[in-house]
Amino acid sequence: MSFPTPEEFIKKNAFDYIVVGGGTAGLVVAARLSEDVNVTVGVLEAGGYHPEEPLINVPGYFGRALGNPAFDWAFLTVPQKHLNDRPIFHPRGKLFAAFFTYACDLTGKVSGERWKLVLPIAQLEILNAFAIRLGCPEHPKKTFETLGNEGWNWLSFLKYIKKSQTLIPSDNEFNEKINSKLADDMHGTYGPVSVNLIRTLLFQRIGIRARNWVLFNSFLGRPGHRPPQLLCSCILRPNASRPNLVVLTGAQVTKIALEGDAEPYTATAIEFVSGGKVYSVPVKREVILSAGAFQTPQLLELSGIGDKSVLDQFSIPTKVELPGVGSNLQDHNYVPTVYEVKPELATLDPIRSILDLSLTTMYPAVINPLSKEYYTSTHSAFAFLPINKFTPPAEVARLKAELRDSTGFDSTPGLKKQRQLLEEWFDNERHAQLEIITYPGFFPSPGKTPKPNTHYHTVLVANTHPISRGTVHIQSADALVKPAVDPAYLSSTIDLDVLVHAVRFTRTLHRHSPLREMTIGSVEPVWIGGDDGVEKGIRWEDDEAVREYVRNGLEPVYHPVGTAAMLPREDHGVVDSKLKVYGTANLRVADASVFPFNIAAHIQETIYGIAEKVSDIIKADAKQQEDTINEEKEH
Ligand SMILES: Cc1cc2nc3c(=O)[nH]c(=O)nc-3n(C[C@H](O)[C@H](O)[C@H](O)COP(=O)(O)OP(=O)(O)OC[C@H]3O[C@@H](n4cnc5c(N)ncnc54)[C@H](O)[C@@H]3O)c2cc1C
């Protein structure tokens, strides 16, 4: 792999494949396609390459790079009507090798090279959380396949997720201690992404069985805890020497040039801007759009693919009319709650303001947990709960009826199918409606300030199946102007009420062992009444006050999906089940945009699965084309 100048990049003979966006999905596709030495692969990435940057390499620094234009597109949504008109900050990685994943070799040791950045811990829970959503053997069809995408079922995802990862098991002694057993057959053993998984006991103690949760590595209150988990992603590093893989960073793609007079159009070149200059690079076989859930629809619209009424506003001629482009935006969202805990408990609060640890002091910490263990971890535990674990039965029935009667899903057959799935999941103990994320300290949230010398426990409650659907559309024909992002958070009152019950549930958690013994009192919100012993705050029974807390506190989990959905065309699909854009001969999408609906899990591992699968599809299609040409020659 080489990093050329733009001039060198465009002087290469036309690439066989060009991948737009060197992020989570894009790099998998580029790495897999370039396994064939006979093809050339170019990657165009708008962001830079920052191999030595602590802000994006140190897990404990998570959050400090957000909003920094060197690493983050830093989107701001349009003011959200149902959040008291707040615009919501929405970070998106702008980096070659994109997002916050640690780099190490396949044995899990730190290699000294860092190729991907961010959130090592948070990615781990994907494995079993994903099992809750797509992995229930009882419901093999309740997946993307149900919505009309043949072959996109659990078994297929499992195959490709396993291909992407290597499980580094915890030792038996620890597993026995926490009564945890790894489901080895759910994890890969030779892929480039290293993962690790542990569970903790908190939820079991209040009667929630293990099958309902997936937790790992809680170190709150456990000084001298186990080594934190390290997640490693080495998608490109092993392939760095490939001469047929060329990456151009600092190159923002502005348009895909499509040729032809009618469908199917052929993508023939990519236009991009680098250093203020405009370039065009031809492509021989295919273009793979992997610019993420906000910018993939933007690039489709700029290239004349989308809803005609949107394109007309900016005088962009519509080549392929696909009203689904930029619609169906779904995003997990959470509300933070904070509790003060006893000062003797080990939390991240003491290091809140420290920024000066160098990587040299950091790395021993990764290897030796007894040194600087704080910096090797971010969130401490994750759990996934079905709705009946935190919502009274009468309320579950009311919310389900409200969903059944809602008109928001009537506009397309595809949305009606989504509503049917969502309705069924209200009654299904195997499907999580809520994710609980705990953070050992005061998790930074807008408008909320911690007191000095105080220790906290933050519990984020996240809706895993929001009903609300939003949009992302261009707001200018100028590709350098960001698209308008409108997730329409809480536009469904069902979403609001689910979070109201979830926020209340956090008080229940802190009133049971082991949290009860650790907790001093509620901080955000301050609960009043009962035995809380304070007078100013929110009364537990006051629905409207808790709703207002939710409206003022809601934040995204940063999992936008669905804006170029894989669905039948008549259901407002944008790509078919081979991820090819309808109406085109050689343009595919491989990223979070193609999810037809969101899953009850963090989504990155699923994105790896999608990228692995489409790489095989592209290779198989190329082989088939080659065979056809050879057969024709023979005749
Ligand atoms: C703060 C934060 C924390 C997260 N934590 C987790 C987590 O713990 N676990 C998890 O599973 N998921 C997490 N996610 C979500 C996860 O990172 C994303 O869903 C995933 O990276 C999306 O992958 P993608 O391939 O769709 O897009 P991306 O990885 O975003 O890749 C898109 C790439 O395209 C580039 N690009 C965009 N437009 C252009 C253009 N016009 N020209 C050239 N390049 C372009 C971007 O710079 C980017 O590199 C988190 C996200 C954020 C923002």
The ligand as a Gaussian input file, in Angstrom:
#p B3LYP/6-31G(d) Opt

LIG

0 1
 C      -18.041000       8.792000      18.975000
 C      -18.466000       7.498000      18.396000
 C      -18.373000       6.347000      19.140000
 C      -18.758000       5.145000      18.606000
 N      -18.627000       4.022000      19.341000
 C      -18.943000       2.832000      18.812000
 C      -18.767000       1.646000      19.533000
 O      -18.305000       1.676000      20.640000
 N      -19.126000       0.493000      18.981000
 C      -19.666000       0.436000      17.732000
 O      -20.008000      -0.643000      17.287000
 N      -19.852000       1.540000      17.015000
 C      -19.485000       2.735000      17.520000
 N      -19.666000       3.862000      16.804000
 C      -20.280000       3.754000      15.483000
 C      -19.301000       3.266000      14.446000
 O      -18.036000       3.868000      14.615000
 C      -19.845000       3.632000      13.078000
 O      -21.148000       3.148000      12.969000
 C      -19.013000       3.034000      11.966000
 O      -17.694000       3.489000      12.023000
 C      -19.623000       3.413000      10.640000
 O      -18.898000       2.766000       9.649000
 P      -19.068000       3.196000       8.157000
 O      -18.152000       2.363000       7.353000
 O      -20.502000       3.221000       7.816000
 O      -18.607000       4.723000       8.119000
 P      -17.288000       5.406000       8.702000
 O      -16.485000       4.466000       9.511000
 O      -17.746000       6.678000       9.322000
 O      -16.459000       5.702000       7.401000
 C      -16.805000       6.694000       6.474000
 C      -15.511000       7.264000       5.948000
 O      -15.800000       7.990000       4.774000
 C      -15.085000       9.205000       4.811000
 N      -15.816000      10.146000       3.955000
 C      -17.037000      10.681000       4.173000
 N      -17.385000      11.463000       3.128000
 C      -16.371000      11.406000       2.247000
 C      -16.161000      12.001000       0.981000
 N      -17.052000      12.800000       0.405000
 N      -14.977000      11.736000       0.334000
 C      -14.037000      10.907000       0.905000
 N      -14.198000      10.331000       2.107000
 C      -15.372000      10.569000       2.765000
 C      -15.061000       9.580000       6.271000
 O      -14.034000      10.489000       6.566000
 C      -14.881000       8.231000       6.944000
 O      -13.511000       7.899000       7.089000
 C      -19.274000       5.086000      17.298000
 C      -19.369000       6.253000      16.536000
 C      -18.956000       7.446000      17.068000
 C      -19.040000       8.696000      16.225000

